[in-house]
Amino acid sequence: MDRKEMTDTVDSGEWAAHRARERLDNLTKPLGSLGDLESLITRLAAITTTPIPRLQRPVCLVFAADHGVVLEGVSAYEGKVTEEMAVNVCMGGSVSSVFARTLDIPLTLVDVGIRSTVRHPAAVVRKVAAGTRNFVHEPAMTVDEAKSAVQVGEDMAEQCIDAGHDVLLLGELGIGNTTSASAMAAMLLACPVHEVVGMGSGLDTEGLERKRRVVERAVARHQPDVTSLWDVLAKVGGLELAALAGACLAAAQRRVPVVLDGFMTAVAALWAVRYNPAVAEVLVASHQSAEPGHQRVLSALGLQPLLQLNLRLGEGSGALLAWPLIRLACSAMAEVATFADAQVSNPHAARASKVPPAQPNEPSRPAPVANDFSTIERDAVYKAILARRDIRVFLPDDIPPDVLRRILLAGHHAPSVGYMQPWNFIVIRNREVIRKLHAVVDRERVRAAENYQDLRQQHYLRLKVEGLLQAPVTICVTNNPERGGPHVLGRNTIPETDLMSTACAIENMWLAARAEGIAMGWVSMYEKADVQEILSIPPHIEPAALLSLGYTPHFPDIPLLERVGWSERLPFSEMVFENEWGRKWL
């Protein structure tokens, strides 16, 4: 991202935050009544550059590594526990695994530097080294190792974002890593060691004092150059801390929110912010842990934790606990009615936030609601629309039941005026029934040709309807103009709204069929009474369309009627007006 792109993104983020504050102040609630959730919502709006943030696909990344400093007795657990707990996470038996499973969030454990081999296929092994060295006596890592570990984090975050995940929940696993995080915090914050060293996963008072002395000795021995971030990370950091920092860097580049877990993830994020200040804009603090240094680091990052639960677990547990709160906040922002929506008098309209008016040369803004379609998914939708064709030639091969069911479900999920859903679908496979339908359709085709003369008539007669006999399936789509009663929304003023809704169902099926590689032909030449009699359709229900479905040897590049010279698509510029009939748009 170049400088101009970064500036435009920041501007868009500020605009989105303004829009978010305006909407929050106009929701049916007292001003500011959602407290810190309102700050969270505006922060997410700024991160995503979308006034109504819509985060739907979280992923939890847990980076794991061992630390040589455990030889100094800085943890209540032996170093081998890292590998054992990593397997427990992969097997679904850890706290974070249970939280993730309950919330239906994918959790990936990444081995960046566990000393032994993680014996479980679910672990992603990106091992940079077999743990760090004991930094009391030598640097924990080389600079190259630190850079490689940061790259692992960047790569994993990029993979998740490319797969469609729109928020990263970060966690870590590594016996002894609070010692490394404390040393890094002391250096990055330029504060006394005793202010950032805590009990970790369960030290007693004697163990805590020993841990403080270890960190003091390490900092005094190495005296990392705080102006050189790589020096700090390499000498007293950890491989998983470096990977966490890399994930933060990648997320900032892609404007994806990062939900931090506890002390270790916060320290890693602080290093990343010092490396690239833009990282600070995408961070969310899930909670404040029992570690004394956590509050100091969060303050340096300018973050307010969402939860205060005295956690000291790690593994991404705090980030997972915060996720339902984040999701509820986003849902409230999107779904709570405004005073105008609810037709309720706004008692504080004069005090509500106002979005600054757009400047004449202001760059275009992103859509006010986040797009939950990826670029690939969006392009696929348009591809299906533009590739849809009315097909007349079919292969006899049958359509698999699951494919046919998906196509019918697509029709049933069509938009419907007043939610009347006036359609029904009759699936016809009986060849005798299909032959009867073909006979009445072909009769009407010949009769209709009489309305044309000369070459036009010849063209019409060439429009064969043999596809009805070739296709393995015919679907009759019916329309019930009485469903829902006489006062369905919309039908009071426009009686034909039921037929409009049924047309939407037909189009949904057409697009779904094209996406499945199934051809569809819409047969419209018949007398309704003939089809009603053949298919035993009640008199008050209309057969709206006969659809032939099946595989075809070829989907043409252009519509059949255009290819044979019947007509051409009218110019788009002549079809769109603005404000009134006849006034061209754009």
C-alpha positions as CSV (number, residue, x, y, z in Angstrom):
1,M,0.0,0.0,0.0
2,D,1.6,3.3,-1.1
3,R,1.4,6.6,0.8
4,K,-1.6,7.9,-1.2
5,E,-3.5,4.6,-0.6
6,M,-2.8,4.8,3.1
7,T,-3.9,8.4,3.3
8,D,-7.1,7.6,1.4
9,T,-7.8,4.7,3.7
10,V,-7.3,6.8,6.8
11,D,-9.7,9.4,5.3
12,S,-12.2,6.8,4.5
13,G,-11.9,5.4,8.0
14,E,-12.6,8.8,9.6
15,W,-15.6,9.3,7.3
16,A,-16.9,5.8,8.2
17,A,-16.5,6.6,11.9
18,H,-18.4,9.9,11.5
19,R,-21.2,8.0,9.8
20,A,-21.2,5.4,12.5
21,R,-21.5,8.0,15.2
22,E,-24.3,9.7,13.4
23,R,-26.3,6.4,13.1
24,L,-25.6,5.5,16.7
25,D,-27.0,8.8,17.9
26,N,-30.1,8.2,15.8
27,L,-30.9,4.7,17.0
28,T,-33.9,4.2,19.2
29,K,-32.0,4.5,22.5
30,P,-30.7,7.3,24.7
31,L,-27.5,9.0,23.5
32,G,-24.4,7.1,24.4
33,S,-26.4,4.4,26.3
34,L,-24.4,1.5,24.8
35,G,-21.4,2.9,26.6
36,D,-18.1,1.4,25.5
37,L,-19.8,-0.6,22.8
38,E,-20.4,2.6,20.9
39,S,-16.7,3.2,20.9
40,L,-16.1,-0.3,19.7
41,I,-18.6,0.1,16.9
42,T,-17.0,3.4,15.7
43,R,-13.6,1.8,15.9
44,L,-14.7,-1.2,13.8
45,A,-16.3,1.3,11.3
46,A,-13.0,3.1,11.0
47,I,-11.0,-0.1,10.6
48,T,-13.3,-1.6,7.9
49,T,-14.0,1.9,6.3
50,T,-17.7,0.9,6.6
51,P,-20.2,2.8,8.7
52,I,-22.1,-0.3,9.5
53,P,-19.4,-3.0,10.1
54,R,-20.5,-6.5,9.4
55,L,-18.0,-9.0,10.7
56,Q,-19.1,-12.6,10.0
57,R,-16.2,-14.9,9.4
58,P,-13.7,-14.8,12.4
59,V,-10.7,-17.1,12.6
60,C,-8.6,-17.8,15.6
61,L,-4.8,-18.2,15.0
62,V,-2.8,-19.6,17.9
63,F,1.0,-19.4,17.4
64,A,3.1,-21.8,19.6
65,A,6.8,-22.0,20.4
66,D,9.2,-22.9,23.2
67,H,11.5,-20.7,25.2
68,G,15.0,-21.5,26.3
69,V,14.6,-19.2,29.4
70,V,12.4,-21.9,31.1
71,L,15.7,-23.5,32.2
72,E,15.9,-20.6,34.7
73,G,12.7,-21.8,36.6
74,V,10.5,-18.9,35.4
75,S,7.4,-21.0,34.9
76,A,5.3,-23.4,37.0
77,Y,5.4,-25.8,34.1
78,E,8.1,-27.8,32.3
79,G,9.0,-26.9,28.7
80,K,7.6,-30.2,27.4
81,V,4.1,-28.9,28.2
82,T,4.1,-26.7,25.2
83,E,4.0,-29.6,22.8
84,E,1.5,-31.5,25.0
85,M,-0.8,-28.6,25.1
86,A,-0.5,-28.0,21.4
87,V,-1.7,-31.5,20.8
88,N,-4.6,-30.9,23.3
89,V,-5.6,-27.8,21.3
90,C,-5.6,-29.8,18.1
91,M,-7.6,-32.6,19.6
92,G,-10.3,-30.1,20.8
93,G,-9.6,-30.6,24.5
94,S,-8.3,-27.2,25.5
95,V,-10.3,-24.2,26.8
96,S,-9.8,-22.3,23.6
97,S,-10.8,-25.3,21.5
98,V,-14.0,-25.6,23.4
99,F,-14.7,-21.9,23.1
100,A,-14.0,-22.0,19.4
101,R,-16.1,-25.0,18.8
102,T,-19.0,-23.6,20.7
103,L,-18.8,-20.4,18.7
104,D,-18.3,-22.2,15.4
105,I,-15.0,-20.4,14.8
106,P,-12.2,-22.2,13.1
107,L,-9.0,-22.4,15.2
108,T,-5.6,-23.1,13.7
109,L,-2.6,-23.9,15.8
110,V,0.7,-22.9,14.1
111,D,4.0,-24.4,15.3
112,V,6.5,-21.7,14.8
113,G,9.1,-23.1,17.2
114,I,8.0,-25.9,19.5
115,R,11.1,-27.8,20.5
116,S,9.7,-31.3,19.7
117,T,7.5,-32.5,16.9
118,V,3.8,-31.8,17.4
119,R,2.2,-35.2,16.9
120,H,-1.1,-34.2,15.4
121,P,-2.1,-33.7,11.8
122,A,-4.2,-30.6,12.5
123,A,-1.2,-28.6,13.6
124,V,0.3,-26.3,10.9
125,V,4.0,-26.7,11.1
126,R,6.0,-23.6,10.1
127,K,8.9,-24.2,12.5
128,V,11.6,-21.5,12.3
129,A,13.7,-23.1,15.0
130,A,13.4,-25.6,17.8
131,G,12.6,-23.0,20.4
132,T,14.6,-19.9,21.4
133,R,17.9,-20.0,23.3
134,N,18.2,-19.0,27.0
135,F,18.4,-15.3,26.7
136,V,20.0,-15.0,30.1
137,H,23.2,-16.2,28.5
138,E,22.8,-15.4,24.7
139,P,20.4,-13.8,22.3
140,A,17.1,-15.7,22.1
141,M,17.2,-15.6,18.3
142,T,19.2,-14.3,15.4
143,V,17.7,-11.4,13.5
144,D,17.2,-13.7,10.6
145,E,15.2,-16.1,12.7
146,A,13.1,-13.2,14.1
147,K,12.4,-12.0,10.6
148,S,11.4,-15.5,9.4
149,A,9.0,-15.9,12.4
150,V,7.4,-12.5,11.6
151,Q,7.0,-13.7,8.0
152,V,5.2,-16.9,9.2
153,G,2.7,-14.7,11.0
154,E,2.2,-12.5,7.9
155,D,1.8,-15.5,5.7
156,M,-0.8,-17.2,8.0
157,A,-2.8,-14.0,8.3
158,E,-2.7,-13.4,4.5
159,Q,-4.0,-17.0,3.9
160,C,-6.9,-16.5,6.3
161,I,-7.9,-13.1,4.8
162,D,-7.6,-14.5,1.3
163,A,-9.9,-17.4,2.3
164,G,-12.6,-14.8,3.3
165,H,-12.0,-14.4,7.0
166,D,-12.8,-10.8,8.0
167,V,-11.5,-10.7,11.6
168,L,-8.5,-12.3,13.2
169,L,-8.6,-13.5,16.8
170,L,-5.0,-14.0,18.0
171,G,-3.6,-16.3,20.7
172,E,-0.4,-17.9,21.7
173,L,1.0,-21.0,23.4
174,G,4.5,-21.4,24.9
175,I,5.8,-22.2,28.3
176,G,7.9,-19.3,29.5
177,N,6.5,-16.7,27.0
178,T,5.4,-14.3,29.7
179,T,9.1,-13.9,30.6
180,S,10.0,-13.0,27.0
181,A,7.0,-10.7,26.8
182,S,7.9,-8.9,30.0
183,A,11.5,-8.3,28.8
184,M,10.2,-6.9,25.5
185,A,7.6,-4.7,27.4
186,A,10.3,-3.3,29.7
187,M,12.4,-2.4,26.8
188,L,9.7,-1.0,24.5
189,L,8.1,1.0,27.3
190,A,11.4,2.0,29.0
191,C,9.9,1.1,32.3
192,P,11.3,-0.8,35.4
193,V,11.1,-4.6,35.1
194,H,9.1,-5.1,38.3
195,E,6.2,-3.1,36.7
196,V,5.6,-5.6,33.9
197,V,6.6,-9.0,35.4
198,G,3.7,-11.0,36.7
199,M,2.8,-14.5,38.0
200,G,2.4,-15.9,34.5
201,S,0.5,-19.2,34.6
202,G,0.8,-19.7,38.3
203,L,4.1,-18.8,40.0
204,D,4.3,-18.4,43.8
205,T,5.9,-15.4,45.4
206,E,9.4,-16.9,45.3
207,G,9.0,-17.9,41.7
208,L,7.8,-14.3,40.8
209,E,10.9,-12.8,42.4
210,R,13.1,-15.3,40.5
211,K,11.4,-14.4,37.3
212,R,12.0,-10.7,37.9
213,R,15.7,-11.3,38.5
214,V,16.0,-13.3,35.3
215,V,14.4,-10.5,33.2
216,E,16.6,-7.9,34.9
217,R,19.8,-10.0,34.2
218,A,18.8,-10.5,30.5
219,V,18.0,-6.8,29.9
220,A,21.3,-5.8,31.6
221,R,23.3,-8.3,29.7
222,H,22.0,-7.7,26.2
223,Q,21.1,-4.0,26.5
224,P,19.0,-4.2,23.3
225,D,19.0,-1.1,21.2
226,V,15.4,0.1,21.6
227,T,15.8,2.2,18.4
228,S,16.4,-1.1,16.6
229,L,13.2,-3.1,16.9
230,W,14.8,-6.2,15.4
231,D,17.4,-6.1,18.1
232,V,14.8,-6.1,20.9
233,L,12.8,-8.9,19.3
234,A,15.9,-11.1,18.5
235,K,17.6,-10.7,21.9
236,V,14.7,-11.2,24.3
237,G,11.6,-12.1,22.3
238,G,10.0,-15.3,21.2
239,L,9.2,-17.0,17.9
240,E,5.5,-17.0,18.6
241,L,5.6,-13.3,19.6
242,A,7.3,-12.5,16.3
243,A,4.7,-14.4,14.4
244,L,1.9,-12.6,16.3
245,A,3.5,-9.3,15.3
246,G,3.6,-10.5,11.7
247,A,-0.1,-11.3,11.7
248,C,-0.8,-7.8,13.0
249,L,1.3,-6.2,10.2
250,A,-0.5,-8.2,7.5
251,A,-4.0,-7.4,9.0
252,A,-3.2,-3.7,9.0
253,Q,-2.2,-3.9,5.4
254,R,-5.6,-5.4,4.5
255,R,-7.7,-3.3,7.0
256,V,-8.9,-6.4,8.8
257,P,-9.6,-6.1,12.6
258,V,-7.3,-7.9,15.0
259,V,-8.8,-9.0,18.4
260,L,-5.9,-9.3,20.8
261,D,-5.9,-11.9,23.6
262,G,-3.8,-11.1,26.6
263,F,-0.4,-9.8,27.6
264,M,1.7,-11.7,25.0
265,T,-0.5,-10.7,22.0
266,A,-0.5,-7.1,23.3
267,V,3.3,-6.9,23.5
268,A,3.6,-8.4,20.0
269,A,1.1,-5.8,18.8
270,L,3.1,-3.0,20.5
271,W,6.3,-4.2,18.6
272,A,4.3,-4.2,15.4
273,V,2.9,-0.7,16.0
274,R,6.4,0.6,16.6
275,Y,7.4,-1.0,13.3
276,N,4.4,0.3,11.5
277,P,2.1,2.8,13.3
278,A,-0.8,2.0,11.0
279,V,-1.2,-1.3,13.0
280,A,-2.6,0.6,15.9
281,E,-5.7,1.5,13.9
282,V,-6.9,-2.2,13.4
283,L,-6.4,-3.5,17.0
284,V,-9.2,-4.4,19.5
285,A,-8.3,-5.4,23.1
286,S,-10.5,-8.3,24.2
287,H,-9.7,-8.1,27.9
288,Q,-7.2,-7.0,30.5
289,S,-5.4,-10.0,32.1
290,A,-4.0,-10.5,35.6
291,E,-0.5,-9.7,34.3
292,P,0.6,-6.3,35.6
293,G,2.3,-5.4,32.4
294,H,-0.8,-5.8,30.3
295,Q,-2.5,-2.6,31.5
296,R,0.7,-0.7,30.8
297,V,0.9,-2.1,27.2
298,L,-2.7,-1.5,26.5
299,S,-2.3,2.1,27.6
300,A,0.6,2.5,25.3
301,L,-1.5,1.1,22.4
302,G,-4.4,3.4,23.3
303,L,-6.8,0.5,23.8
304,Q,-9.7,0.0,26.2
305,P,-10.3,-3.7,27.0
306,L,-13.8,-5.0,26.4
307,L,-13.7,-7.5,29.4
308,Q,-12.2,-7.6,32.9
309,L,-12.2,-11.2,33.9
310,N,-8.7,-11.6,35.5
311,L,-7.8,-14.2,32.9
312,R,-4.3,-15.6,32.7
313,L,-4.7,-18.5,30.3
314,G,-3.7,-17.4,26.8
315,E,-4.5,-19.6,23.8
316,G,-6.7,-16.9,22.4
317,S,-9.3,-17.6,25.1
318,G,-9.9,-13.9,25.8
319,A,-10.3,-13.0,22.2
320,L,-12.8,-15.9,21.8
321,L,-14.8,-14.7,24.8
322,A,-15.0,-11.2,23.4
323,W,-16.2,-12.3,20.0
324,P,-19.9,-12.7,20.9
325,L,-19.8,-9.1,22.4
326,I,-18.3,-7.8,19.1
327,R,-20.9,-9.7,17.0
328,L,-23.8,-8.4,19.2
329,A,-22.5,-4.8,18.8
330,C,-22.4,-5.1,15.0
331,S,-25.9,-6.7,15.0
332,A,-27.3,-3.8,17.1
333,M,-25.7,-1.3,14.8
334,A,-27.2,-2.9,11.7
335,E,-30.7,-3.9,13.0
336,V,-31.8,-1.5,15.7
337,A,-34.3,0.9,14.2
338,T,-33.6,4.6,13.9
339,F,-36.1,7.0,15.2
340,A,-37.2,7.7,11.7
341,D,-37.5,4.0,10.8
342,A,-39.7,3.4,13.9
343,Q,-41.6,6.6,13.4
344,V,-40.7,7.6,16.9
345,S,-40.0,11.2,17.9
346,N,-36.3,11.8,18.3
347,P,-35.9,13.5,21.7
348,H,-32.3,14.4,21.1
349,A,-32.1,15.2,17.4
350,A,-30.5,18.5,18.0
351,R,-27.6,16.9,20.0
352,A,-27.1,14.0,17.6
353,S,-23.8,13.8,15.6
354,K,-23.8,15.1,12.1
355,V,-21.6,13.8,9.3
356,P,-19.5,16.6,7.8
357,P,-20.9,17.5,4.3
358,A,-18.9,16.0,1.4
359,Q,-16.5,18.4,-0.3
360,P,-16.9,18.8,-4.1
361,N,-13.6,17.1,-4.8
362,E,-13.8,14.5,-2.1
363,P,-12.9,11.0,-3.2
364,S,-15.6,8.4,-3.5
365,R,-16.5,6.7,-0.3
366,P,-17.0,3.0,0.2
367,A,-20.5,1.5,0.6
368,P,-22.1,2.1,4.0
369,V,-22.5,-1.6,4.7
370,A,-19.6,-4.1,4.5
371,N,-19.9,-6.4,1.5
372,D,-20.0,-10.0,2.8
373,F,-19.2,-11.3,-0.7
374,S,-15.6,-11.8,-1.5
375,T,-14.3,-10.4,-4.9
376,I,-14.4,-14.0,-6.3
377,E,-18.0,-14.6,-5.1
378,R,-19.2,-11.2,-6.5
379,D,-17.6,-11.9,-9.8
380,A,-19.2,-15.4,-9.9
381,V,-22.7,-13.8,-9.4
382,Y,-22.2,-11.4,-12.3
383,K,-20.8,-14.2,-14.4
384,A,-23.9,-16.3,-13.9
385,I,-26.1,-13.3,-14.8
386,L,-24.2,-12.4,-18.0
387,A,-23.9,-16.1,-19.0
388,R,-27.6,-16.9,-18.6
389,R,-29.1,-18.1,-21.9
390,D,-32.5,-19.4,-23.0
391,I,-31.5,-22.9,-24.3
392,R,-33.4,-25.0,-26.8
393,V,-31.0,-28.0,-27.2
394,F,-30.5,-30.6,-24.4
395,L,-28.7,-33.8,-23.7
396,P,-30.7,-36.7,-22.3
397,D,-28.5,-37.1,-19.2
398,D,-30.4,-36.9,-15.9
399,I,-29.9,-34.1,-13.4
400,P,-28.6,-35.3,-10.0
401,P,-31.3,-35.0,-7.3
402,D,-29.1,-32.7,-5.1
403,V,-28.5,-30.3,-8.0
404,L,-32.2,-30.2,-8.9
405,R,-33.0,-29.5,-5.2
406,R,-30.6,-26.6,-5.0
407,I,-32.1,-25.1,-8.2
408,L,-35.6,-25.4,-6.8
409,L,-34.5,-24.0,-3.4
410,A,-33.1,-21.0,-5.3
411,G,-36.5,-20.4,-6.8
412,H,-38.2,-20.7,-3.5
413,H,-35.8,-18.1,-1.9
414,A,-36.8,-15.5,-4.5
415,P,-37.9,-12.0,-3.3
416,S,-41.7,-11.7,-3.0
417,V,-43.8,-8.6,-2.8
418,G,-45.6,-8.6,0.6
419,Y,-43.9,-12.0,1.3
420,M,-46.8,-13.7,-0.4
421,Q,-44.7,-16.4,-2.1
422,P,-47.3,-17.2,-4.7
423,W,-45.3,-19.9,-6.5
424,N,-45.4,-23.7,-6.6
425,F,-43.2,-26.0,-8.7
426,I,-44.3,-29.1,-10.4
427,V,-41.4,-31.4,-11.4
428,I,-42.3,-33.4,-14.4
429,R,-40.3,-36.5,-15.5
430,N,-43.1,-38.6,-16.9
431,R,-42.5,-38.8,-20.7
432,E,-46.1,-39.2,-21.6
433,V,-47.0,-36.0,-19.7
434,I,-44.1,-34.2,-21.4
435,R,-45.3,-35.4,-24.8
436,K,-48.8,-34.0,-24.1
437,L,-47.3,-30.6,-23.1
438,H,-45.1,-30.6,-26.2
439,A,-48.2,-31.2,-28.4
440,V,-50.1,-28.2,-27.1
441,V,-47.0,-26.0,-27.1
442,D,-46.1,-26.9,-30.7
443,R,-49.7,-26.2,-31.8
444,E,-49.5,-22.7,-30.3
445,R,-46.2,-22.1,-31.9
446,V,-47.6,-22.7,-35.4
447,R,-50.7,-20.7,-34.6
448,A,-48.6,-17.7,-33.3
449,A,-46.5,-17.7,-36.4
450,E,-49.6,-16.5,-38.3
451,N,-49.1,-13.1,-36.6
452,Y,-45.9,-12.5,-38.7
453,Q,-45.2,-12.2,-42.4
454,D,-42.4,-13.3,-44.7
455,L,-38.9,-13.6,-43.2
456,R,-40.2,-12.8,-39.7
457,Q,-42.6,-15.7,-40.0
458,Q,-39.9,-18.0,-41.2
459,H,-37.7,-17.0,-38.2
460,Y,-40.6,-17.7,-35.8
461,L,-41.3,-21.2,-37.3
462,R,-37.6,-22.0,-36.8
463,L,-37.9,-21.6,-33.1
464,K,-38.3,-25.3,-32.4
465,V,-39.7,-26.5,-29.1
466,E,-38.2,-29.9,-29.3
467,G,-36.2,-29.1,-26.2
468,L,-39.3,-30.1,-24.2
469,L,-38.9,-33.6,-25.5
470,Q,-35.1,-33.7,-25.2
471,A,-34.7,-32.3,-21.6
472,P,-34.9,-34.9,-18.8
473,V,-36.9,-32.6,-16.6
474,T,-39.6,-30.1,-17.1
475,I,-40.8,-27.8,-14.3
476,C,-44.1,-26.0,-14.4
477,V,-44.0,-22.9,-12.2
478,T,-47.4,-21.9,-11.1
479,N,-48.7,-18.6,-9.7
480,N,-51.5,-18.4,-7.0
481,P,-53.0,-14.9,-7.2
482,E,-55.0,-15.6,-4.0
483,R,-52.3,-16.7,-1.7
484,G,-52.1,-14.6,1.4
485,G,-55.6,-13.2,0.9
486,P,-56.8,-10.0,-0.8
487,H,-54.8,-7.5,1.3
488,V,-51.3,-8.7,0.9
489,L,-48.8,-5.8,0.9
490,G,-48.6,-4.4,-2.6
491,R,-51.5,-6.3,-4.0
492,N,-53.9,-3.6,-2.8
493,T,-52.7,-1.1,-5.4
494,I,-51.0,-3.4,-8.0
495,P,-52.9,-6.6,-8.5
496,E,-50.1,-8.2,-10.6
497,T,-47.5,-8.2,-7.8
498,D,-48.0,-11.9,-7.3
499,L,-47.0,-12.6,-10.9
500,M,-44.0,-10.2,-10.5
501,S,-42.9,-12.3,-7.5
502,T,-43.2,-15.6,-9.4
503,A,-41.1,-14.1,-12.2
504,C,-38.4,-13.5,-9.6
505,A,-38.5,-17.2,-8.6
506,I,-38.1,-18.2,-12.3
507,E,-35.1,-15.9,-12.7
508,N,-33.5,-17.3,-9.5
509,M,-33.8,-20.8,-10.8
510,W,-32.4,-19.8,-14.2
511,L,-29.3,-18.2,-12.6
512,A,-28.8,-21.1,-10.1
513,A,-29.1,-23.6,-13.0
514,R,-26.4,-21.7,-15.0
515,A,-24.1,-21.8,-12.0
516,E,-24.7,-25.5,-11.8
517,G,-23.9,-26.0,-15.5
518,I,-27.5,-26.8,-16.2
519,A,-29.3,-25.4,-19.2
520,M,-32.8,-23.9,-18.9
521,G,-35.3,-23.0,-21.6
522,W,-38.4,-21.0,-20.8
523,V,-41.4,-22.2,-22.9
524,S,-44.2,-19.6,-23.0
525,M,-46.3,-20.7,-26.0
526,Y,-49.3,-22.4,-24.6
527,E,-52.9,-21.9,-23.5
528,K,-53.1,-21.9,-19.7
529,A,-56.3,-24.1,-19.8
530,D,-54.4,-26.8,-21.7
531,V,-51.6,-27.0,-19.1
532,Q,-54.0,-26.8,-16.2
533,E,-55.9,-29.8,-17.6
534,I,-52.7,-31.9,-18.3
535,L,-51.2,-31.2,-14.9
536,S,-54.5,-31.1,-12.9
537,I,-53.8,-27.6,-11.7
538,P,-56.8,-26.0,-9.9
539,P,-58.7,-23.3,-12.0
540,H,-57.7,-20.4,-9.8
541,I,-53.9,-21.1,-10.1
542,E,-52.1,-20.0,-13.2
543,P,-49.3,-21.9,-15.0
544,A,-46.8,-19.1,-15.3
545,A,-44.0,-20.9,-17.1
546,L,-42.8,-24.3,-18.4
547,L,-39.1,-24.7,-17.9
548,S,-37.0,-27.3,-19.6
549,L,-33.9,-28.3,-17.6
550,G,-31.0,-30.5,-18.6
551,Y,-27.4,-30.5,-19.7
552,T,-26.6,-28.9,-23.1
553,P,-23.7,-29.5,-25.5
554,H,-23.1,-25.7,-25.7
555,F,-23.9,-22.5,-23.9
556,P,-23.9,-19.8,-26.7
557,D,-21.9,-16.6,-26.2
558,I,-24.9,-14.5,-27.3
559,P,-28.7,-15.0,-26.9
560,L,-30.3,-17.3,-29.5
561,L,-32.8,-14.6,-30.7
562,E,-29.9,-12.2,-31.3
563,R,-27.9,-14.9,-33.1
564,V,-30.7,-15.7,-35.5
565,G,-31.4,-12.1,-36.3
566,W,-34.7,-11.8,-34.5
567,S,-33.6,-8.8,-32.4
568,E,-30.7,-7.2,-30.6
569,R,-30.3,-6.0,-27.1
570,L,-31.2,-2.4,-26.8
571,P,-28.5,0.1,-25.8
572,F,-28.1,0.4,-22.1
573,S,-27.8,4.2,-22.4
574,E,-31.3,4.3,-23.8
575,M,-32.9,2.3,-21.0
576,V,-31.9,4.3,-17.9
577,F,-33.4,7.6,-17.0
578,E,-32.9,9.9,-14.1
579,N,-35.6,11.6,-12.0
580,E,-38.1,11.6,-14.8
581,W,-39.0,9.7,-18.0
582,G,-36.8,10.5,-21.0
583,R,-34.0,12.4,-19.0
584,K,-30.8,10.4,-19.6
585,W,-28.9,9.1,-16.6
586,L,-25.3,10.1,-16.5
